[in-house]
Amino acid sequence: MRLFDVFLKIIKAFHLVDSEEFAQLKLDVKSWEEDAREGSEDKVKHFYGKMHKGVFTRLLMPIFYFFMLRQVTSIMNPEPQEQGERGLY
């Protein structure tokens, strides 16, 4: 799993775009990632390629996915606060 895969999974899980737009976004990401290699002239693509070169990032991506999923879920569905919390009396 790569970094952009995490974002694509979150977009798909929460239906943030329609299916046609998601398919196009997925194709755009795939074509961008093909050029993203260490040594690329574009600094962002160079960093992205370098970041995914080793095994460390690939091991952390599933954990990062669950962290991001929890964060997005808490934003989309906030839990009701009890009276008295956060100074609300």
C-alpha positions as CSV (number, residue, x, y, z in Angstrom):
1,M,0.0,0.0,0.0
2,R,1.3,3.4,-0.9
3,L,0.5,6.8,0.5
4,F,-2.0,7.8,-2.2
5,D,-3.7,4.4,-1.8
6,V,-4.6,5.4,1.7
7,F,-6.3,8.6,0.5
8,L,-8.1,6.7,-2.3
9,K,-9.4,4.2,0.2
10,I,-10.8,6.9,2.4
11,I,-12.4,8.7,-0.5
12,K,-14.0,5.5,-1.6
13,A,-15.1,4.5,1.9
14,F,-16.9,7.7,2.6
15,H,-18.2,8.2,-1.0
16,L,-16.6,11.7,-1.2
17,V,-16.8,11.7,-5.0
18,D,-19.1,9.9,-7.5
19,S,-18.0,6.7,-9.1
20,E,-16.9,8.2,-12.5
21,E,-14.9,10.9,-10.8
22,F,-13.3,8.3,-8.5
23,A,-12.3,6.1,-11.5
24,Q,-10.7,9.1,-13.2
25,L,-8.9,10.1,-10.0
26,K,-7.6,6.6,-9.6
27,L,-6.2,6.6,-13.1
28,D,-4.6,10.0,-12.6
29,V,-3.0,8.8,-9.4
30,K,-1.7,5.7,-11.1
31,S,-0.2,7.6,-14.0
32,W,1.4,10.1,-11.6
33,E,2.9,7.4,-9.4
34,E,4.5,5.7,-12.5
35,D,6.6,8.8,-12.9
36,A,7.3,9.3,-9.2
37,R,10.7,7.7,-8.8
38,E,13.8,8.6,-6.9
39,G,15.9,10.7,-9.2
40,S,13.0,12.4,-10.9
41,E,13.4,16.0,-11.8
42,D,10.2,17.0,-10.0
43,K,11.1,17.3,-6.3
44,V,7.8,16.0,-5.1
45,K,7.9,12.9,-7.3
46,H,11.6,12.4,-6.2
47,F,10.6,12.5,-2.5
48,Y,7.5,10.3,-3.1
49,G,9.7,7.7,-4.9
50,K,12.4,7.9,-2.3
51,M,9.8,7.5,0.5
52,H,8.4,4.3,-1.0
53,K,11.7,2.8,-1.9
54,G,12.3,1.0,1.3
55,V,10.1,-1.5,3.2
56,F,9.6,0.8,6.2
57,T,7.0,3.0,4.6
58,R,5.1,0.1,3.1
59,L,4.9,-1.5,6.5
60,L,3.5,1.7,8.1
61,M,0.9,2.5,5.4
62,P,-1.8,0.1,6.8
63,I,-1.4,1.5,10.3
64,F,-1.5,5.0,8.8
65,Y,-4.7,4.0,7.0
66,F,-6.5,2.9,10.2
67,F,-5.3,6.1,11.9
68,M,-6.6,8.3,9.1
69,L,-9.9,6.3,8.9
70,R,-10.5,6.9,12.6
71,Q,-9.8,10.6,12.3
72,V,-12.1,11.1,9.3
73,T,-14.8,9.0,11.0
74,S,-14.6,11.2,14.1
75,I,-14.9,14.3,12.0
76,M,-17.8,13.0,10.0
77,N,-19.7,11.5,13.0
78,P,-18.7,13.4,16.1
79,E,-19.7,11.8,19.4
80,P,-22.0,13.9,21.6
81,Q,-20.2,15.5,24.5
82,E,-21.4,15.1,28.0
83,Q,-22.5,18.2,29.8
84,G,-19.5,19.8,31.7
85,E,-16.9,18.7,29.2
86,R,-14.9,21.4,27.4
87,G,-16.2,24.1,29.7
88,L,-19.8,23.7,28.6
89,Y,-21.9,24.0,31.8
